[in-house]
Structure formats: structure tokens, C-alpha cells
Amino acid sequence: MPVNQEFFPLKKKDGRFRAVIQAEYCKGCGICMAFCPEKTLIWAEKLNSFGYPVVELSDEKACRGCLQCFLMCPDVVFNFSREVECHGSGNVERQ
């Protein structure tokens, strides 16, 4: 089921976005990997403190912010933040 972008207005043209994976909540089910249309999620080489395998982004720039991982994850592992470059300063501000 495609995500209705009207309710999730995260777009690259608004600035860069960053997927934040909270590995401690991950139980290694792999649902997020199955639903990622860009296939940017891979198994990390480490386990979390509970002994579960966790996912990580293989290429952060390839993530388009469709939120499928966020919507499908039963353990609320994913968050997204938007990064906006402050004009002229070269600094990046997270929102």
C-alpha cells in the first residue's frame, strides 16, 4: 500500500532528511527490509544489547523518505529528522 504523501510531507526538495534507527528496539524481524522500495536497509554486523540482529542503512543518500519502514515496523525502530542547511553558513540544522 503506497504512503499518502499528503499526510507525510517529508520530501527531498524541503531539505535533506535522515533516517534514525534505534537499534535497541529492533528485534530483527526484517519486515522493514521487505517493504523498503529502495532496498537500502541491510543487516548490521552487530547485535543489540538483547542479542537481536539489527538493520542499518546501506546508503543514507538513497533513502527517499517514503516512511514504509516507519509504518511497517512493529517495534517503532525508525524516526526521521529533516536537515535544513542554514543559508550562507554551511551549517546544518535538524528539525
C-alpha positions as CSV (number, residue, x, y, z in Angstrom):
1,M,0.0,0.0,0.0
2,P,1.6,3.3,-1.0
3,V,2.0,6.1,1.5
4,N,-0.3,9.1,1.1
5,Q,2.3,11.9,0.9
6,E,-0.4,14.4,1.9
7,F,-0.1,13.2,5.5
8,F,3.6,12.6,5.4
9,P,5.1,15.7,3.7
10,L,8.8,14.6,4.0
11,K,10.3,15.5,0.7
12,K,13.9,15.9,-0.5
13,K,13.2,19.3,-2.0
14,D,12.4,20.6,1.5
15,G,16.0,19.7,2.6
16,R,17.8,16.5,3.4
17,F,16.2,14.0,5.7
18,R,17.8,11.5,7.9
19,A,16.5,8.1,9.0
20,V,17.4,7.4,12.6
21,I,17.4,3.7,13.6
22,Q,17.1,3.0,17.3
23,A,18.8,-0.4,17.3
24,E,17.9,-1.2,20.9
25,Y,14.3,-1.5,19.9
26,C,14.9,-3.8,16.9
27,K,14.0,-7.5,17.2
28,G,15.4,-8.4,13.8
29,C,12.1,-9.4,12.1
30,G,13.2,-7.9,8.7
31,I,9.7,-6.5,7.9
32,C,11.3,-3.1,7.2
33,M,13.7,-4.6,4.7
34,A,10.9,-6.4,2.9
35,F,8.9,-3.2,2.4
36,C,11.8,-0.8,1.6
37,P,11.3,0.1,-2.1
38,E,14.9,1.3,-2.5
39,K,16.3,-1.8,-0.7
40,T,18.6,0.5,1.4
41,L,18.2,-1.5,4.6
42,I,20.7,-4.3,5.3
43,W,21.6,-6.4,8.3
44,A,24.2,-4.8,10.5
45,E,27.2,-6.8,11.6
46,K,26.4,-6.2,15.2
47,L,23.7,-7.3,17.6
48,N,21.9,-5.0,20.0
49,S,22.2,-5.5,23.8
50,F,19.3,-8.0,23.8
51,G,21.2,-10.2,21.2
52,Y,18.9,-9.4,18.2
53,P,20.3,-8.7,14.8
54,V,19.6,-5.1,13.8
55,V,19.2,-3.2,10.5
56,E,21.2,-0.3,9.2
57,L,21.1,1.9,6.1
58,S,23.5,0.8,3.3
59,D,23.3,4.2,1.7
60,E,21.8,7.0,3.6
61,K,21.5,9.2,0.4
62,A,19.5,6.5,-1.4
63,C,16.7,6.7,1.2
64,R,13.9,8.7,-0.2
65,G,11.9,9.1,3.0
66,C,8.8,7.1,1.9
67,L,8.3,6.0,5.5
68,Q,7.5,2.4,4.7
69,C,10.0,1.2,7.3
70,F,8.4,3.5,9.9
71,L,4.9,2.4,9.0
72,M,5.6,-1.3,8.9
73,C,7.9,-1.7,11.9
74,P,6.1,-3.3,14.8
75,D,8.7,-2.1,17.3
76,V,8.9,1.6,16.4
77,V,12.6,1.4,15.5
78,F,12.6,4.3,12.9
79,N,12.4,8.0,13.3
80,F,13.0,10.7,10.7
81,S,14.5,14.1,11.1
82,R,14.8,16.8,8.5
83,E,18.1,18.6,8.0
84,V,17.9,22.1,6.6
85,E,21.1,24.0,5.6
86,C,21.2,27.5,7.0
87,H,21.7,29.8,4.1
88,G,25.2,31.0,3.6
89,S,26.6,29.5,6.8
90,G,27.1,25.9,5.6
91,N,25.7,24.7,9.0
92,V,23.0,22.1,9.1
93,E,20.1,22.4,11.5
94,R,18.0,19.3,12.5
95,Q,14.3,19.7,12.9
